[in-house]
Amino acid sequence: MSATQVPVKTAAPWKPNDLWLAGIVLAVINFWLFAQTLLNVIPGIEGSLGIQRTVGNLAVSITALFSGLFIVVAGGLADRLGRVKIMNIGIYLSILGSLLIAVTPAKLGILTATALLGGRIIQGLSAACIMPSTMALVKTYYEGKQRQRALSFWSIGSWGGSGFCALFGGLMATSVLGWRSIFWISIVLSIVALFLLRKTPESKAPVRATGRFDWGGLISFVVALVALNVYISQGPVIGWLSPGGIGLVVVAVIGALVFFAIETKRSTVFLDLKLFRNLTFSGATLSNFLLNGAAGTLVVSLGLVQTAAGMSSLQSGFLTLGYLVAIVSTIRVGEKLLQRFGPKRPMIWGSAIAGVGILLVSMTFTLIGAYVVLAFIGFTLFGIGLGFYATPSTDAALSNVPDEEVGAAAGIYKMASSLGSAIGVAVSAALYVAAQAMNPNTIRSWGLFIGNQSNVGLRFGGAVGILFNLFMVVVAIVAIIVTVPSERTGKRPEVPATPSFGS
């Protein structure tokens, strides 16, 4: 007598819906929209909390610094421990960081600075967890055209958030709710994201043999870059050549030397420096770092018009409206240029257009009415240039490395985005403050600065800080010319473009 076979029912593969994708976008946008508002609202926060300008500058740059420092580590942990787990940790960190900033007490000295900087550091760690894990989940649970659509929304969360942050921050800061409402809203949307993503199945990378984690490389890397960032941002206060300043430089140099010694001798490393033997990858990554560094243009220009011209954060935020529209609308143009001309020419064109935009923004010697027009046009050109540059740069960086190294290369490329923004903002802000020490009579004797003569120190400092960003763009163009081949690449990576404080 034969038993009747009953077919075994297998669960259908889990498929995400649009609400799940909305949760991913909310998770991503919580950093790029809310955390990045400090690029514009920091002058008002400094006055409200009673902190020094150098502490405010450090608060702006330290979030991107910690995001860049740990994004490769967080991406590796997501692959090993679970992408959903690391994504959720990132969202919880976003809630904690926003809460710390929202409840930062005013005018309590070290307690105020500790709460503000602590919240900003936690926000950076949040971004490091969320960016690689959400991208990996999108690539895991979507295929073909649906994956391309989902990645486009992922990019909108980052690019749109970064483009809208100055205007949104200014709107909230000047409303009856005040600047703290920015971070309360961030907390609410983080909770909504957790709810929308609550049923996501766990996803991990295939198990592979790995050695012990490179703690020595990570620690030395963090020590070197944190010391460098603190020296740059706090130099005007502690003194560039003071014992404290020199001590920070020594710590940064020793940390860098230890890092390179470890990374060149171990088989399992935190950062695979061998990838930089590929000139195309090196050039694209370096130019990405430098173009992201031009984020300093925003923090200096928007801070200048608020301090020197008495604009509100909302009024200054409107200067970047053209940037928002331009960068979102030209990313696809950059993709078409890549397909027609290859990566080199659109990368150069985009960098050059961005450079012209920065040059216009640096013209602080004009009357305020003229400067508003120049800055609006300049930020619009800046957005157009970055839109042209974005996809070709990502293609150049990732299509020229072996398949087994694409993950590591993408992590380093994204690290360059965040670290470039952190270092660029820190240096630009430091130059802005330091250049104001020049004798105003000397500046007036040049006859260049027209209009109000009582604020020529501020305007000169702003020009110096912004022109540093133009210098970085010029170096980026040279790097592209020297390293990126002219021919078109055949392989296209499915990774959203990540230059310019966007993703």
Protein Blocks (a to p, Z undefined) as FASTA:
>chain_A
ZZddddddddddddddfklmmmmmmmmmmmmmmmmmmmmmmmmmmmmnopafklmmmmmm
mmmmmmmmmmmmmmmmmmmnopklmmmmmmmmmmmmmmmmmmocehiljmmmmmmmmmmm
mmmmmmmmmmmmmmmmmmmmpghjllmmmmmmmmmmmmmmmmmmmmmmmmmmmmmnomml
mmmmmmmmmmmmmmmmmmgccddddddddddddfklmmmmmmmmmmmmmmmmmmmmnopk
bmklmmmmmmmmmmmmmmmmmmmmpmbdfbdfklmmpmklmmmmmmmmmmmmmmmmmmmm
mmmmmmmnopafklmmmmmmmmmmmmmmmmmmmmmmmmmnojmlmmmmmmmmmmmmmmmm
mmmmbcfklmmmmmmmmmmmmmmmmmmmmmmmmmmmmmmccfklmmmmmmmmmmmmmmmm
mmmmmmmmmmmmmmmmpcfklmmmnomagcjfklmmmmmmmmmmmmmmmmmmmmmmmmmm
mmmcfbdcfbdcdbdcfehhlZZ
